[in-house]
Amino acid sequence: MPKCQNCGAFVTDAYARVFTPRNVDDPRVCPECTDKIRDGAEIRRARSPRNN
């Protein structure tokens, strides 16, 4: 099962397939990471709070 590298939360296989590069099993950030966002190929701290 894929897990988020940032918070350790479970993510689905479909989420990992879409949001990770080839040959990487676990995404760097997931929807549960309220303080991080994907910015192109990088991960950065959110500039404003996210509403989940």
Predicted model as a PDB file, atoms N, CA, C, CB and O in Angstrom, pLDDT in the B-factor column:
MODEL        1                                                                  
ATOM      1  N   MET A   1       0.829  -1.184   0.000  1.00 86.00           N  
ATOM      2  CA  MET A   1       0.000   0.000   0.000  1.00 86.00           C  
ATOM      3  C   MET A   1       0.876   1.252   0.000  1.00 86.00           C  
ATOM      4  CB  MET A   1      -0.944  -0.004   1.209  1.00 86.00           C  
ATOM      5  O   MET A   1       1.794   1.358   0.814  1.00 86.00           O  
ATOM      6  N   PRO A   2       0.611   2.188  -0.889  1.00 93.00           N  
ATOM      7  CA  PRO A   2       1.377   3.429  -0.924  1.00 93.00           C  
ATOM      8  C   PRO A   2       1.073   4.301   0.294  1.00 93.00           C  
ATOM      9  CB  PRO A   2       1.078   4.201  -2.211  1.00 93.00           C  
ATOM     10  O   PRO A   2      -0.055   4.331   0.787  1.00 93.00           O  
ATOM     11  N   LYS A   3       2.093   5.006   0.768  1.00 93.00           N  
ATOM     12  CA  LYS A   3       1.941   5.947   1.873  1.00 93.00           C  
ATOM     13  C   LYS A   3       2.600   7.270   1.495  1.00 93.00           C  
ATOM     14  CB  LYS A   3       2.557   5.375   3.185  1.00 93.00           C  
ATOM     15  O   LYS A   3       3.550   7.308   0.712  1.00 93.00           O  
ATOM     16  N   CYS A   4       2.082   8.341   2.061  1.00 88.00           N  
ATOM     17  CA  CYS A   4       2.647   9.669   1.847  1.00 88.00           C  
ATOM     18  C   CYS A   4       4.013   9.755   2.525  1.00 88.00           C  
ATOM     19  CB  CYS A   4       1.695  10.769   2.387  1.00 88.00           C  
ATOM     20  O   CYS A   4       4.158   9.370   3.685  1.00 88.00           O  
ATOM     21  N   GLN A   5       5.010  10.258   1.806  1.00 86.00           N  
ATOM     22  CA  GLN A   5       6.343  10.413   2.377  1.00 86.00           C  
ATOM     23  C   GLN A   5       6.380  11.527   3.423  1.00 86.00           C  
ATOM     24  CB  GLN A   5       7.357  10.701   1.272  1.00 86.00           C  
ATOM     25  O   GLN A   5       7.246  11.511   4.297  1.00 86.00           O  
ATOM     26  N   ASN A   6       5.471  12.481   3.357  1.00 83.00           N  
ATOM     27  CA  ASN A   6       5.461  13.602   4.289  1.00 83.00           C  
ATOM     28  C   ASN A   6       4.779  13.242   5.607  1.00 83.00           C  
ATOM     29  CB  ASN A   6       4.767  14.797   3.658  1.00 83.00           C  
ATOM     30  O   ASN A   6       5.366  13.432   6.672  1.00 83.00           O  
ATOM     31  N   CYS A   7       3.550  12.725   5.555  1.00 87.00           N  
ATOM     32  CA  CYS A   7       2.791  12.502   6.787  1.00 87.00           C  
ATOM     33  C   CYS A   7       2.539  11.034   7.101  1.00 87.00           C  
ATOM     34  CB  CYS A   7       1.482  13.212   6.701  1.00 87.00           C  
ATOM     35  O   CYS A   7       2.102  10.710   8.206  1.00 87.00           O  
ATOM     36  N   GLY A   8       2.806  10.133   6.147  1.00 90.00           N  
ATOM     37  CA  GLY A   8       2.610   8.709   6.387  1.00 90.00           C  
ATOM     38  C   GLY A   8       1.187   8.221   6.170  1.00 90.00           C  
ATOM     39  O   GLY A   8       0.896   7.055   6.435  1.00 90.00           O  
ATOM     40  N   ALA A   9       0.295   9.080   5.697  1.00 91.00           N  
ATOM     41  CA  ALA A   9      -1.102   8.699   5.472  1.00 91.00           C  
ATOM     42  C   ALA A   9      -1.208   7.723   4.293  1.00 91.00           C  
ATOM     43  CB  ALA A   9      -1.971   9.956   5.212  1.00 91.00           C  
ATOM     44  O   ALA A   9      -0.410   7.775   3.357  1.00 91.00           O  
ATOM     45  N   PHE A  10      -2.197   6.843   4.356  1.00 94.00           N  
ATOM     46  CA  PHE A  10      -2.493   5.917   3.273  1.00 94.00           C  
ATOM     47  C   PHE A  10      -3.016   6.695   2.068  1.00 94.00           C  
ATOM     48  CB  PHE A  10      -3.520   4.847   3.726  1.00 94.00           C  
ATOM     49  O   PHE A  10      -3.819   7.617   2.215  1.00 94.00           O  
ATOM     50  N   VAL A  11      -2.562   6.321   0.894  1.00 93.00           N  
ATOM     51  CA  VAL A  11      -3.113   6.851  -0.350  1.00 93.00           C  
ATOM     52  C   VAL A  11      -3.457   5.672  -1.254  1.00 93.00           C  
ATOM     53  CB  VAL A  11      -2.107   7.830  -1.053  1.00 93.00           C  
ATOM     54  O   VAL A  11      -2.858   4.602  -1.149  1.00 93.00           O  
ATOM     55  N   THR A  12      -4.414   5.875  -2.129  1.00 93.00           N  
ATOM     56  CA  THR A  12      -4.820   4.789  -3.012  1.00 93.00           C  
ATOM     57  C   THR A  12      -3.772   4.553  -4.092  1.00 93.00           C  
ATOM     58  CB  THR A  12      -6.179   5.096  -3.648  1.00 93.00           C  
ATOM     59  O   THR A  12      -2.944   5.419  -4.374  1.00 93.00           O  
ATOM     60  N   ASP A  13      -3.822   3.374  -4.688  1.00 92.00           N  
ATOM     61  CA  ASP A  13      -2.919   3.072  -5.798  1.00 92.00           C  
ATOM     62  C   ASP A  13      -3.116   4.050  -6.946  1.00 92.00           C  
ATOM     63  CB  ASP A  13      -3.133   1.639  -6.287  1.00 92.00           C  
ATOM     64  O   ASP A  13      -2.152   4.461  -7.591  1.00 92.00           O  
ATOM     65  N   ALA A  14      -4.372   4.425  -7.202  1.00 92.00           N  
ATOM     66  CA  ALA A  14      -4.667   5.367  -8.286  1.00 92.00           C  
ATOM     67  C   ALA A  14      -4.045   6.733  -8.003  1.00 92.00           C  
ATOM     68  CB  ALA A  14      -6.188   5.508  -8.480  1.00 92.00           C  
ATOM     69  O   ALA A  14      -3.480   7.349  -8.907  1.00 92.00           O  
ATOM     70  N   TYR A  15      -4.138   7.214  -6.772  1.00 89.00           N  
ATOM     71  CA  TYR A  15      -3.533   8.508  -6.409  1.00 89.00           C  
ATOM     72  C   TYR A  15      -2.025   8.443  -6.598  1.00 89.00           C  
ATOM     73  CB  TYR A  15      -3.877   8.893  -4.940  1.00 89.00           C  
ATOM     74  O   TYR A  15      -1.432   9.355  -7.174  1.00 89.00           O  
ATOM     75  N   ALA A  16      -1.402   7.375  -6.118  1.00 89.00           N  
ATOM     76  CA  ALA A  16       0.056   7.228  -6.245  1.00 89.00           C  
ATOM     77  C   ALA A  16       0.466   7.154  -7.712  1.00 89.00           C  
ATOM     78  CB  ALA A  16       0.541   5.968  -5.498  1.00 89.00           C  
ATOM     79  O   ALA A  16       1.489   7.722  -8.095  1.00 89.00           O  
ATOM     80  N   ARG A  17      -0.312   6.468  -8.531  1.00 89.00           N  
ATOM     81  CA  ARG A  17       0.010   6.346  -9.950  1.00 89.00           C  
ATOM     82  C   ARG A  17      -0.026   7.704 -10.649  1.00 89.00           C  
ATOM     83  CB  ARG A  17      -0.960   5.382 -10.631  1.00 89.00           C  
ATOM     84  O   ARG A  17       0.801   7.972 -11.521  1.00 89.00           O  
ATOM     85  N   VAL A  18      -0.972   8.558 -10.277  1.00 88.00           N  
ATOM     86  CA  VAL A  18      -1.123   9.858 -10.923  1.00 88.00           C  
ATOM     87  C   VAL A  18      -0.119  10.885 -10.404  1.00 88.00           C  
ATOM     88  CB  VAL A  18      -2.531  10.373 -10.719  1.00 88.00           C  
ATOM     89  O   VAL A  18       0.400  11.683 -11.184  1.00 88.00           O  
ATOM     90  N   PHE A  19       0.163  10.877  -9.098  1.00 84.00           N  
ATOM     91  CA  PHE A  19       0.942  11.960  -8.493  1.00 84.00           C  
ATOM     92  C   PHE A  19       2.367  11.591  -8.106  1.00 84.00           C  
ATOM     93  CB  PHE A  19       0.239  12.448  -7.292  1.00 84.00           C  
ATOM     94  O   PHE A  19       2.994  12.309  -7.327  1.00 84.00           O  
ATOM     95  N   THR A  20       2.887  10.501  -8.626  1.00 85.00           N  
ATOM     96  CA  THR A  20       4.296  10.163  -8.384  1.00 85.00           C  
ATOM     97  C   THR A  20       4.999   9.927  -9.711  1.00 85.00           C  
ATOM     98  CB  THR A  20       4.422   8.911  -7.472  1.00 85.00           C  
ATOM     99  O   THR A  20       4.371   9.487 -10.675  1.00 85.00           O  
ATOM    100  N   PRO A  21       6.284  10.211  -9.771  1.00 84.00           N  
ATOM    101  CA  PRO A  21       7.041   9.920 -10.992  1.00 84.00           C  
ATOM    102  C   PRO A  21       7.169   8.414 -11.207  1.00 84.00           C  
ATOM    103  CB  PRO A  21       8.436  10.566 -10.927  1.00 84.00           C  
ATOM    104  O   PRO A  21       6.931   7.630 -10.288  1.00 84.00           O  
ATOM    105  N   ARG A  22       7.536   8.022 -12.390  1.00 86.00           N  
ATOM    106  CA  ARG A  22       7.762   6.600 -12.670  1.00 86.00           C  
ATOM    107  C   ARG A  22       8.821   6.055 -11.730  1.00 86.00           C  
ATOM    108  CB  ARG A  22       8.186   6.384 -14.142  1.00 86.00           C  
ATOM    109  O   ARG A  22       9.766   6.757 -11.367  1.00 86.00           O  
ATOM    110  N   ASN A  23       8.659   4.811 -11.342  1.00 88.00           N  
ATOM    111  CA  ASN A  23       9.581   4.086 -10.457  1.00 88.00           C  
ATOM    112  C   ASN A  23       9.606   4.630  -9.032  1.00 88.00           C  
ATOM    113  CB  ASN A  23      10.974   4.135 -11.027  1.00 88.00           C  
ATOM    114  O   ASN A  23      10.524   4.309  -8.278  1.00 88.00           O  
ATOM    115  N   VAL A  24       8.626   5.441  -8.642  1.00 86.00           N  
ATOM    116  CA  VAL A  24       8.482   5.902  -7.256  1.00 86.00           C  
ATOM    117  C   VAL A  24       7.136   5.387  -6.767  1.00 86.00           C  
ATOM    118  CB  VAL A  24       8.582   7.488  -7.138  1.00 86.00           C  
ATOM    119  O   VAL A  24       6.111   5.613  -7.410  1.00 86.00           O  
ATOM    120  N   ASP A  25       7.134   4.693  -5.630  1.00 87.00           N  
ATOM    121  CA  ASP A  25       5.902   4.082  -5.131  1.00 87.00           C  
ATOM    122  C   ASP A  25       5.074   5.001  -4.240  1.00 87.00           C  
ATOM    123  CB  ASP A  25       6.235   2.840  -4.375  1.00 87.00           C  
ATOM    124  O   ASP A  25       3.845   4.927  -4.248  1.00 87.00           O  
ATOM    125  N   ASP A  26       5.736   5.866  -3.472  1.00 90.00           N  
ATOM    126  CA  ASP A  26       5.031   6.686  -2.490  1.00 90.00           C  
ATOM    127  C   ASP A  26       5.078   8.166  -2.870  1.00 90.00           C  
ATOM    128  CB  ASP A  26       5.634   6.481  -1.097  1.00 90.00           C  
ATOM    129  O   ASP A  26       6.154   8.692  -3.154  1.00 90.00           O  
ATOM    130  N   PRO A  27       3.914   8.852  -2.881  1.00 87.00           N  
ATOM    131  CA  PRO A  27       3.897  10.276  -3.216  1.00 87.00           C  
ATOM    132  C   PRO A  27       4.584  11.103  -2.139  1.00 87.00           C  
ATOM    133  CB  PRO A  27       2.461  10.760  -3.413  1.00 87.00           C  
ATOM    134  O   PRO A  27       4.638  10.696  -0.978  1.00 87.00           O  
ATOM    135  N   ARG A  28       5.106  12.262  -2.519  1.00 83.00           N  
ATOM    136  CA  ARG A  28       5.805  13.138  -1.580  1.00 83.00           C  
ATOM    137  C   ARG A  28       4.845  13.909  -0.695  1.00 83.00           C  
ATOM    138  CB  ARG A  28       6.690  14.104  -2.329  1.00 83.00           C  
ATOM    139  O   ARG A  28       5.214  14.301   0.412  1.00 83.00           O  
ATOM    140  N   VAL A  29       3.615  14.137  -1.159  1.00 83.00           N  
ATOM    141  CA  VAL A  29       2.609  14.873  -0.399  1.00 83.00           C  
ATOM    142  C   VAL A  29       1.237  14.348  -0.823  1.00 83.00           C  
ATOM    143  CB  VAL A  29       2.729  16.430  -0.635  1.00 83.00           C  
ATOM    144  O   VAL A  29       1.073  13.880  -1.950  1.00 83.00           O  
ATOM    145  N   CYS A  30       0.261  14.424   0.066  1.00 84.00           N  
ATOM    146  CA  CYS A  30      -1.078  13.897  -0.225  1.00 84.00           C  
ATOM    147  C   CYS A  30      -2.143  14.907   0.198  1.00 84.00           C  
ATOM    148  CB  CYS A  30      -1.304  12.541   0.496  1.00 84.00           C  
ATOM    149  O   CYS A  30      -1.803  15.942   0.771  1.00 84.00           O  
ATOM    150  N   PRO A  31      -3.400  14.641  -0.064  1.00 80.00           N  
ATOM    151  CA  PRO A  31      -4.460  15.581   0.332  1.00 80.00           C  
ATOM    152  C   PRO A  31      -4.544  15.794   1.846  1.00 80.00           C  
ATOM    153  CB  PRO A  31      -5.797  15.084  -0.175  1.00 80.00           C  
ATOM    154  O   PRO A  31      -5.087  16.807   2.287  1.00 80.00           O  
ATOM    155  N   GLU A  32      -4.026  14.876   2.640  1.00 81.00           N  
ATOM    156  CA  GLU A  32      -4.044  15.026   4.095  1.00 81.00           C  
ATOM    157  C   GLU A  32      -2.981  15.998   4.597  1.00 81.00           C  
ATOM    158  CB  GLU A  32      -3.849  13.679   4.753  1.00 81.00           C  
ATOM    159  O   GLU A  32      -3.046  16.434   5.747  1.00 81.00           O  
ATOM    160  N   CYS A  33      -2.020  16.342   3.775  1.00 81.00           N  
ATOM    161  CA  CYS A  33      -0.943  17.266   4.163  1.00 81.00           C  
ATOM    162  C   CYS A  33      -1.448  18.693   4.029  1.00 81.00           C  
ATOM    163  CB  CYS A  33       0.337  17.049   3.288  1.00 81.00           C  
ATOM    164  O   CYS A  33      -1.398  19.277   2.946  1.00 81.00           O  
ATOM    165  N   THR A  34      -1.928  19.246   5.120  1.00 75.00           N  
ATOM    166  CA  THR A  34      -2.522  20.583   5.052  1.00 75.00           C  
ATOM    167  C   THR A  34      -1.486  21.682   4.958  1.00 75.00           C  
ATOM    168  CB  THR A  34      -3.389  20.823   6.251  1.00 75.00           C  
ATOM    169  O   THR A  34      -1.816  22.809   4.591  1.00 75.00           O  
ATOM    170  N   ASP A  35      -0.221  21.375   5.287  1.00 75.00           N  
ATOM    171  CA  ASP A  35       0.803  22.418   5.280  1.00 75.00           C  
ATOM    172  C   ASP A  35       1.698  22.383   4.051  1.00 75.00           C  
ATOM    173  CB  ASP A  35       1.648  22.298   6.506  1.00 75.00           C  
ATOM    174  O   ASP A  35       2.556  23.253   3.904  1.00 75.00           O  
ATOM    175  N   LYS A  36       1.528  21.410   3.164  1.00 74.00           N  
ATOM    176  CA  LYS A  36       2.391  21.259   1.992  1.00 74.00           C  
ATOM    177  C   LYS A  36       1.536  21.193   0.732  1.00 74.00           C  
ATOM    178  CB  LYS A  36       3.278  19.993   2.115  1.00 74.00           C  
ATOM    179  O   LYS A  36       0.402  20.715   0.765  1.00 74.00           O  
ATOM    180  N   ILE A  37       2.091  21.678  -0.382  1.00 70.00           N  
ATOM    181  CA  ILE A  37       1.431  21.541  -1.676  1.00 70.00           C  
ATOM    182  C   ILE A  37       2.467  21.219  -2.733  1.00 70.00           C  
ATOM    183  CB  ILE A  37       0.655  22.826  -2.046  1.00 70.00           C  
ATOM    184  O   ILE A  37       3.652  21.509  -2.563  1.00 70.00           O  
ATOM    185  N   ARG A  38       2.021  20.623  -3.819  1.00 69.00           N  
ATOM    186  CA  ARG A  38       2.888  20.365  -4.960  1.00 69.00           C  
ATOM    187  C   ARG A  38       2.989  21.655  -5.762  1.00 69.00           C  
ATOM    188  CB  ARG A  38       2.348  19.185  -5.842  1.00 69.00           C  
ATOM    189  O   ARG A  38       1.987  22.330  -5.996  1.00 69.00           O  
ATOM    190  N   ASP A  39       4.190  21.988  -6.176  1.00 70.00           N  
ATOM    191  CA  ASP A  39       4.416  23.176  -7.004  1.00 70.00           C  
ATOM    192  C   ASP A  39       5.306  22.728  -8.153  1.00 70.00           C  
ATOM    193  CB  ASP A  39       5.075  24.372  -6.179  1.00 70.00           C  
ATOM    194  O   ASP A  39       6.531  22.826  -8.074  1.00 70.00           O  
ATOM    195  N   GLY A  40       4.686  22.235  -9.218  1.00 72.00           N  
ATOM    196  CA  GLY A  40       5.456  21.641 -10.314  1.00 72.00           C  
ATOM    197  C   GLY A  40       6.128  20.373  -9.829  1.00 72.00           C  
ATOM    198  O   GLY A  40       5.455  19.470  -9.330  1.00 72.00           O  
ATOM    199  N   ALA A  41       7.418  20.288  -9.964  1.00 72.00           N  
ATOM    200  CA  ALA A  41       8.159  19.107  -9.528  1.00 72.00           C  
ATOM    201  C   ALA A  41       8.616  19.232  -8.080  1.00 72.00           C  
ATOM    202  CB  ALA A  41       9.361  18.878 -10.433  1.00 72.00           C  
ATOM    203  O   ALA A  41       9.242  18.313  -7.551  1.00 72.00           O  
ATOM    204  N   GLU A  42       8.318  20.342  -7.438  1.00 74.00           N  
ATOM    205  CA  GLU A  42       8.765  20.593  -6.070  1.00 74.00           C  
ATOM    206  C   GLU A  42       7.604  20.514  -5.087  1.00 74.00           C  
ATOM    207  CB  GLU A  42       9.441  21.962  -5.974  1.00 74.00           C  
ATOM    208  O   GLU A  42       6.436  20.541  -5.475  1.00 74.00           O  
ATOM    209  N   ILE A  43       7.948  20.416  -3.809  1.00 74.00           N  
ATOM    210  CA  ILE A  43       6.979  20.484  -2.718  1.00 74.00           C  
ATOM    211  C   ILE A  43       7.320  21.729  -1.918  1.00 74.00           C  
ATOM    212  CB  ILE A  43       7.005  19.180  -1.814  1.00 74.00           C  
ATOM    213  O   ILE A  43       8.489  21.981  -1.626  1.00 74.00           O  
ATOM    214  N   ARG A  44       6.305  22.512  -1.560  1.00 76.00           N  
ATOM    215  CA  ARG A  44       6.571  23.701  -0.770  1.00 76.00           C  
ATOM    216  C   ARG A  44       5.501  23.875   0.295  1.00 76.00           C  
ATOM    217  CB  ARG A  44       6.643  24.940  -1.666  1.00 76.00           C  
ATOM    218  O   ARG A  44       4.425  23.281   0.222  1.00 76.00           O  
ATOM    219  N   ARG A  45       5.815  24.693   1.277  1.00 77.00           N  
ATOM    220  CA  ARG A  45       4.866  25.012   2.340  1.00 77.00           C  
ATOM    221  C   ARG A  45       3.750  25.865   1.747  1.00 77.00           C  
ATOM    222  CB  ARG A  45       5.569  25.751   3.528  1.00 77.00           C  
ATOM    223  O   ARG A  45       4.005  26.754   0.935  1.00 77.00           O  
ATOM    224  N   ALA A  46       2.518  25.593   2.153  1.00 72.00           N  
ATOM    225  CA  ALA A  46       1.380  26.360   1.666  1.00 72.00           C  
ATOM    226  C   ALA A  46       1.486  27.800   2.143  1.00 72.00           C  
ATOM    227  CB  ALA A  46       0.054  25.731   2.135  1.00 72.00           C  
ATOM    228  O   ALA A  46       1.844  28.050   3.294  1.00 72.00           O  
ATOM    229  N   ARG A  47       1.180  28.736   1.276  1.00 69.00           N  
ATOM    230  CA  ARG A  47       1.241  30.158   1.639  1.00 69.00           C  
ATOM    231  C   ARG A  47       0.045  30.597   2.459  1.00 69.00           C  
ATOM    232  CB  ARG A  47       1.335  31.012   0.394  1.00 69.00           C  
ATOM    233  O   ARG A  47       0.129  31.551   3.232  1.00 69.00           O  
ATOM    234  N   SER A  48      -1.064  29.904   2.293  1.00 69.00           N  
ATOM    235  CA  SER A  48      -2.270  30.202   3.066  1.00 69.00           C  
ATOM    236  C   SER A  48      -2.909  28.881   3.488  1.00 69.00           C  
ATOM    237  CB  SER A  48      -3.278  31.076   2.238  1.00 69.00           C  
ATOM    238  O   SER A  48      -2.650  27.845   2.875  1.00 69.00           O  
ATOM    239  N   PRO A  49      -3.735  28.908   4.520  1.00 64.00           N  
ATOM    240  CA  PRO A  49      -4.345  27.668   4.986  1.00 64.00           C  
ATOM    241  C   PRO A  49      -5.235  27.048   3.905  1.00 64.00           C  
ATOM    242  CB  PRO A  49      -5.160  27.925   6.256  1.00 64.00           C  
ATOM    243  O   PRO A  49      -5.932  27.750   3.173  1.00 64.00           O  
ATOM    244  N   ARG A  50      -5.192  25.740   3.827  1.00 61.00           N  
ATOM    245  CA  ARG A  50      -6.055  25.019   2.893  1.00 61.00           C  
ATOM    246  C   ARG A  50      -7.290  24.554   3.615  1.00 61.00           C  
ATOM    247  CB  ARG A  50      -5.320  23.824   2.258  1.00 61.00           C  
ATOM    248  O   ARG A  50      -7.211  24.128   4.767  1.00 61.00           O  
ATOM    249  N   ASN A  51      -8.407  24.626   2.975  1.00 61.00           N  
ATOM    250  CA  ASN A  51      -9.676  24.154   3.555  1.00 61.00           C  
ATOM    251  C   ASN A  51      -9.955  22.769   3.032  1.00 61.00           C  
ATOM    252  CB  ASN A  51     -10.858  25.117   3.220  1.00 61.00           C  
ATOM    253  O   ASN A  51     -10.229  22.587   1.846  1.00 61.00           O  
ATOM    254  N   ASN A  52      -9.887  21.790   3.915  1.00 53.00           N  
ATOM    255  CA  ASN A  52     -10.154  20.389   3.520  1.00 53.00           C  
ATOM    256  C   ASN A  52     -11.526  20.001   3.960  1.00 53.00           C  
ATOM    257  CB  ASN A  52      -9.115  19.418   4.119  1.00 53.00           C  
ATOM    258  O   ASN A  52     -11.951  18.869   3.729  1.00 53.00           O  
TER     259      ASN A  52                                                      
ENDMDL                                                                          
END                                                                             
